[in-house]
Amino acid sequence: MNQILPAGLITTVVVPASSANLGPGFDSLGIALSLYDEIEVSTTESGLKVAVEGQGAGEVPLDGSHLVVRAIERGLAAGGAAAAGLIVQCRNKIPHSRGLGSSAAAAVAGLAAANGLLAKAGHPVLSDEALVQLASEFEGHPDNAAASVLGGAVVSWSETSGAAPVYAATRLDVHPDIRIVAAIPEEQSSTAYTRVLLPESVTHVDARFNISRAALLTVALTARPDLLMTATEDRLHQPQRASAMPASAEVLGYLRSQGVAAVLSGAGPAVLALTTGDIPDVAVKYAEDQGFSLATMSVSAGVSVR
């Protein structure tokens, strides 16, 4: 039986956004971005109160179905504990449904908050490996979740063990010269919908192409940023999703035509540029004319708890 935590425990979590795929690394490569949600969680005698400021305010549920709440409860249960009551305050800066890992960040934030409460109550805390596993169970794949947990860039994978998949990831330290610019539109996109656009099978030629580019991208990210343009080429998901996000496809194509290593961020519609220099002014204007706002970011550390 789970031990009930005492009332009055307070923990604060700061969790980074993330971008997945990075072009060729479909469902396997990710990177943590310096855009953050902050979650403050308190234990109480009873009840549940959820408040949301910023992104998602007025749109997400404020009850036990809220993803952060579900993740807190899952994390506490994994640590052999439960809370009689909770106050959950979310201050969100990560845009929802733009391909910047907002749902993964919410899952990681809730699990990390559970860790903070467990620590303050003197319980053993969950390891990073456990956080990756549990957050990936919410997501169904580990790339965004692992990036938000571990920070930096990540290579993630899954294995089948019994009835449930096992998720894992390892961190890559990104070359210090690499800068990140996110082009973010107002429109939203559904990952579930854009996945429907992907074919069930691909040719050996395209599979071989993406394997080579994904392997090259790990080198480009860590040691050879001069290879980013070639390393971010993709044939498996970005062309197939273009019809659902024509503006994103146009911005992506234009940036690459200007020599910028741009990729669709996750399932889009945001576009991510990986560069060692400035984005050409003509490319900035083109993206802005298409309704995209550009934000310069850095590679982030993983989730933090206090």
JOURKA-V729271 format. One record per residue. RES is the residue in three letters. NEAR is the number of other C-alpha atoms within 8 Angstrom. Layout:
BEGIN
<<RES;NEAR> <RES;NEAR>>
END
This chain:
BEGIN
<<MET;3> <ASN;7> <GLN;7> <ILE;8> <LEU;10> <PRO;10> <ALA;10> <GLY;7> <LEU;11> <ILE;9> <THR;12> <THR;12> <VAL;14> <VAL;12> <VAL;15> <PRO;17> <ALA;16> <SER;15> <SER;16> <ALA;18> <ASN;14> <LEU;15> <GLY;11> <PRO;15> <GLY;11> <PHE;11> <ASP;10> <SER;13> <LEU;14> <GLY;17> <ILE;15> <ALA;18> <LEU;12> <SER;10> <LEU;9> <TYR;11> <ASP;14> <GLU;12> <ILE;14> <GLU;12> <VAL;12> <SER;12> <THR;15> <THR;14> <GLU;8> <SER;7> <GLY;8> <LEU;10> <LYS;9> <VAL;10> <ALA;8> <VAL;12> <GLU;9> <GLY;8> <GLN;10> <GLY;11> <ALA;8> <GLY;5> <GLU;5> <VAL;7> <PRO;6> <LEU;10> <ASP;9> <GLY;7> <SER;8> <HIS;10> <LEU;10> <VAL;11> <VAL;12> <ARG;11> <ALA;16> <ILE;13> <GLU;12> <ARG;9> <GLY;15> <LEU;15> <ALA;10> <ALA;8> <GLY;11> <GLY;9> <ALA;12> <ALA;11> <ALA;12> <ALA;12> <GLY;11> <LEU;13> <ILE;11> <VAL;13> <GLN;10> <CYS;12> <ARG;11> <ASN;13> <LYS;9> <ILE;12> <PRO;10> <HIS;11> <SER;11> <ARG;16> <GLY;16> <LEU;15> <GLY;15> <SER;13> <SER;9> <ALA;14> <ALA;16> <ALA;11> <ALA;14> <VAL;16> <ALA;16> <GLY;17> <LEU;17> <ALA;15> <ALA;16> <ALA;13> <ASN;12> <GLY;13> <LEU;11> <LEU;14> <ALA;10> <LYS;8> <ALA;9> <GLY;6> <HIS;8> <PRO;7> <VAL;9> <LEU;11> <SER;6> <ASP;8> <GLU;8> <ALA;8> <LEU;13> <VAL;15> <GLN;12> <LEU;10> <ALA;16> <SER;14> <GLU;8> <PHE;8> <GLU;10> <GLY;6> <HIS;11> <PRO;19> <ASP;17> <ASN;16> <ALA;17> <ALA;17> <ALA;17> <SER;18> <VAL;13> <LEU;12> <GLY;17> <GLY;15> <ALA;15> <VAL;17> <VAL;12> <SER;15> <TRP;10> <SER;10> <GLU;7> <THR;8> <SER;7> <GLY;5> <ALA;5> <ALA;6> <PRO;9> <VAL;9> <TYR;13> <ALA;12> <ALA;12> <THR;7> <ARG;11> <LEU;10> <ASP;8> <VAL;11> <HIS;10> <PRO;4> <ASP;6> <ILE;11> <ARG;12> <ILE;12> <VAL;12> <ALA;12> <ALA;13> <ILE;12> <PRO;11> <GLU;6> <GLU;6> <GLN;9> <SER;12> <SER;8> <THR;10> <ALA;6> <TYR;8> <THR;12> <ARG;8> <VAL;7> <LEU;8> <LEU;10> <PRO;6> <GLU;4> <SER;4> <VAL;8> <THR;6> <HIS;6> <VAL;6> <ASP;10> <ALA;10> <ARG;8> <PHE;10> <ASN;14> <ILE;9> <SER;8> <ARG;14> <ALA;12> <ALA;8> <LEU;10> <LEU;12> <THR;9> <VAL;10> <ALA;13> <LEU;14> <THR;11> <ALA;8> <ARG;10> <PRO;14> <ASP;6> <LEU;10> <LEU;14> <MET;12> <THR;8> <ALA;12> <THR;15> <GLU;10> <ASP;11> <ARG;10> <LEU;13> <HIS;9> <GLN;10> <PRO;7> <GLN;9> <ARG;11> <ALA;10> <SER;6> <ALA;6> <MET;10> <PRO;8> <ALA;7> <SER;13> <ALA;9> <GLU;8> <VAL;12> <LEU;12> <GLY;8> <TYR;10> <LEU;12> <ARG;11> <SER;7> <GLN;8> <GLY;7> <VAL;12> <ALA;13> <ALA;13> <VAL;11> <LEU;15> <SER;16> <GLY;11> <ALA;12> <GLY;14> <PRO;15> <ALA;14> <VAL;15> <LEU;14> <ALA;12> <LEU;12> <THR;14> <THR;8> <GLY;5> <ASP;5> <ILE;8> <PRO;7> <ASP;6> <VAL;6> <ALA;11> <VAL;10> <LYS;8> <TYR;10> <ALA;13> <GLU;10> <ASP;7> <GLN;8> <GLY;8> <PHE;11> <SER;9> <LEU;11> <ALA;8> <THR;8> <MET;11> <SER;8> <VAL;14> <SER;10> <ALA;9> <GLY;13> <VAL;15> <SER;8> <VAL;10> <ARG;6>>
END
